[in-house]
Amino acid sequence: MDFIVGLPRTPKGNDSIWVIVDRLTKSAHFIPVKATHNAPRLAVRYIKNVLRLHGVPISIIFDRGPQFTSRFCKSLHEALGTKLDYSTAYHPQTDRQTERVNQLLEDLLRACVLTYGPNWEDNLPYAKFSYNNSYQASIEMSPFQALYGRQCRTPLMWEEAGERQFFGPAIFEEAAENVARKSNADKRRRELTFEAGEFVYLKVSPLRDTKRFHTRGKLAPRYIGPYRIKKKIGDLAYELELPEHLSGVHPVFHVSQLRKCLWFPDTQISPEGVDLQDNLEYIEYPVQILDWAEKGTRRTRIRVCKVLWSNHSEREATWEKESEHREKYPHLFEDE
């Protein structure tokens, strides 16, 4: 179990995702929550979304967040008969499986946000289905196949879908064997390599010590391109053919900054509208106040303003506390 935090607040008030992954079948649940939820409220979500479907787990790996180390959480799982294992402090690889799923989920949501708009919570069910119905190399099948004994039907496979088949313990034994085999294979894995003429995406990132577009940065594009590889330099570096507007960027990059692309004309991710620095970093800052409003209860009212950010469209504008922005960016309020 782990959390993806710092996401844009949705109309329902959620700003985090609770990621729960089964270690055997790799099946996952993605539950929208608030970062302020305490252990009792998370327990209710856990029972409604996981326990009622799968029963009581033998053991759970947690991070060391206050929600999981509380007396309530320990008492609840002690009563259920579940062993609690906590990841080592400052070493999240203890729960490496969930960390990988977190990265994949962020990529899925990032793609949905680019296509369908900024409300990630509406797209979460589709991301969950896509993940659970996709092939997992570690178990050599999809999580749905490991969980239900067959692949779940989609509009893309009507002709392939036959009569339902039921499987016994053999499928779980097969999944466990595949997990062990994948673990041994990882030890012999080779580094990623490219060839001249191939197309790759180029990684970009915000400047260090600055927020990634307020809370929206987690779902902002992380790669631009694709660009053609001109030549290989040494064992771990490549020279790219960059466009004219990136002429100030040194064209040689480490392999870790690149991601392979199967070239299709409609997969171009343009850096236009993103104010890139020569080191491929960028800064997000507010450029205009679009509107004002008051929010809160009858007794307590807070004045907020709708802020348009650099490198983003008006539909991605966010509501912020007016007092904080008056202090940080007084020039935005000079024309009131």
N, C-alpha and C positions, 0 to 999 in steps of 0.2 A: 504494500500500500504506500502511496505517496501522493503529493499534491502538485498540481501546476498552478502557480499563483501569479498575481500581477497581470491578469487579463482585463480587457475592457469590461466595465460593469454593464450588464445586460438590463433590459427593461424589467426583468424579474428581480434585479438586485444582486445577481450572482457574479462573482469576480474570480472564481477559482474552479478547478476541476479535481475531483477526488478520483484517482486512478487505482483500480483494484485488479490485480492480475493473478490468475491461477497458475501455479508453478508447473503443473503437469500438462494441462491442455493448452496453456498460453491464452485462454479466453480472458477477455477483459470487460470490465464495467467502467464507464466514464460518467461520473455523477456530478452535475453542476451544484456548487455550494458557495457559501460566502466565507471569506477568510476569517470572519469573526465568529463562525459557528464553534460552539464548545463541544465537549465530548458527549453529553446527553443528546444534543441535536444531531450530531453525526451518527450516534448509535441508532436513532430512529431511521435515518437514511440508509444505514447499513442493513437493518432488518428488512426494510421495504424493497431494497434494490438487489440484495445479495442473498441474505439468509433464507428468505422465503423461496428462492429459486434453487439454491444449491445445498442448503443445509449448513451445519456447523463445521467449519474447517478444523483440521487437526492442529495446524500452526499457522501463524501470520508473521511476516516480517514488516515491521514498522520503521519509519524514521523516528528521530527523537523529538518530534514536535510536542508541544504541551498538550495537544488534544489526546495523544496516544500514551503519554507518560502519566496521565492523571490517575488518581485513585479510582475514579468511576470506571475508566476504561479497563484498568487491571481487574477490578471486581467483577465487571460484566463478563469478561472472557474467562475468568476463573470459574464463574458459575456455569458458563457454557462448556467448559472443559477444553478450551483452546489454549495452546501454548503460545506465548508472546516472545518473539525474538526481535531485538532492536538493532538497527544498523549502527555501525561504529561511528562515533562522532568524527566529523570532517573527512569521512571516507564513504561517500554514498554508493560506491561500487559494491558494498555489502548487499544492497538490493539492486544489483545491476540490471536485472530483467525489467523492473519497473522503470528505471531510468531510460532504458532504450525505448520502451513503449511511450513514455512521455515525449521523447524527441519525435517519434513517428506521429503521435497525435498532434503535436504542434504543427508539423508539416502538413498533415491532412487539413487541419483547421485553417492554416495559412492559405492553402489553395482554395478552400471554400470561401474565405473572406474576400480574396481577390476577385472571385467570380460572382458571388451572390450577395455581398454586402457585409457590414461589420458585426452583425449580431451572431456571434459564434454559437450561442446556445441553441439556436434553431437548427444549426448544422451538426450538432453533436450526435444525434441518433444516426445520421448517415455515416459519420466518421466511425462510429462504433460498429455498425454493420460491415462497413468496408474492411476494417481491421480484422474482425472475427471471421470473415469469410475469405480472407486472403491467405495464401500459402505461407507457412512458417518453416524456414529451413531447419530449425532446431528439432522439430518433430516430424518434418517431411509430410505435412498435411496442414490444413487450415484449423484454427481453434474450433470452429463449428463442427468440422468433421471429427475431431478428437472428442468433442463434447457430446454430439448427437449421433455419431456413427455415419454421417453422410454430409455432403456439402449442402448448404442452404440454397434454395432455388432463387434465381434472379431473372429479370427479363432477358438477360443475355444468354441464358442456358435453358430455355423452355424445351428445346428439342432434345437436350441431353438428360433432362430430368425423367427418371423412371419411377417405378414403384418404390415405396419407402422400404428400407432395409434396416434390420435391427442387429446390433453387434453386441457381443458380450465383453468380458474382461480382456479379450485378446487385443482390442484396439488400444486399451490403456497400457498394456504391456509393450505394444509396438511404439507408442508415443514415448514411454520411459526409455526404451532402448535407443530411439532416435535422439533424445536429449543427450544421453551419455555419449553417443557417437559424435554428435555435433560439438560437444565440449572438447573431445580429443582432437577433432579436426581443426578447431580454432587455434590450437597450439602450433599447427604447421601452416597457418594462413600466411600468404605472401602480401606485400604491400601493393597498393593500387598503382597501375602503370597506364600510360596513354601512348598513342602513336601520333606522329606528325600527320596533320590533315583531319584528325578527329575534332569534334566539337565538344566544348566543356562549358559549364556555368562557372562564373567567378563569384566568390564570396565577398560580400560587403558587410560592414558592421558600423554601429554608431560609435562616436568618440567615447573613449573610456571616461569614467567619472561623470557621465551625463545619462539621464534617463532615456530609455528607448521610446521616443514619442509618447511621453506620459506613460499610461498603462497599455497603449496599443502596440508597442514595439514588439511584443512577443509574437504577434501575428503579422508583422511587417515582412516584406520580401527579404530574404537573406542572400539571394543570388541574383545576378544579372547575366545577360547573354542570351544564347550561347555564342562563344567566339571560337574561331578555328585555331588549333595548335600549329604554330609555325615550325618549331623544332624543340627537341629535348635537350636540356642542358644538365649534364651530370646525371645522377641517379634519381634525384628527387625534385628537379625544377624543370619548368617548361616556359617557353616564350610564346605569347599569344599575339594574334593579329587583332589589335584593338581599334575601335572606330576613332574618327577625328576628334570627337568631343572628349575623349579620354587620352589625348596625346600627352598630357602632363603626367600620366601614370607610367611608372616603370613597367614594361611588359613582361617581366620574368617573375613567375610565381611558384611558390612551393606547392607540392602535390596536395597538401592538406587544404589549400584554398580553392581547389577545383572539384567539380562534380561532373561525372560523365553525362553526356546528352546524346540521345538518339535524334539525329537532326530531322526536324520537321519545321517548315516555314512558319507555322502558326504557334510555335512554342517560344517565340522571342519574348524575353522579359526586358523591356527597355529601361535604362536608368533615367530617362527623361522625367523631369519633375523632381528628381532627387539631387540635391546640391552636394555632389561627391567632392571630397578633398582629394589631393594627389595620392594620399595613402589609402584610398578607398574607404574612408570613414566619412560620416556625415553627422550634422547636428540638427536636432529638431528644436524649433522655437515657435512661439505664437506670433502670428502676423496681423491678426485682426479680431476685433470683438464683433460678433454677428448679432447678438441678441442678449437681453437680460431677463431674469425671472427671479421669483422668490419661492423657496422650497422649505419644507419643515412642517411643524405642527402648529396648532392655533396659538400656543404660547411662545414658541420659539421659531422665528423665521430667519432664514439665511439667504442672503442675496447672492445669486450665481450669475455667471456670464457664459455665453456660448462662444468658444474659442476656435478660430480657424488656425491650424498648424501648418508650418512649412512642409512641403513635399506631400501634402494630402489635400483631398477634395473637400467641398463643403459638407458632403454627407458623412464625412469622418470627423466633423467638428465635435468637440467634447464640452460638457458642462463642468465648469470649475468654480471654486469659491472666488468671489470677486475681491475680497479683502487680500487674499494671497497674491493674486495677479496684479492688483494695484501696487503692492509693495515691490514685487519682482520686476514688473514691466510697466512702469508709470506712463511711458510714451504711448501706450495703447489707449489711454483714457484722456488724452489731451484735447480731443475734439468733442467732448461731451457737451 
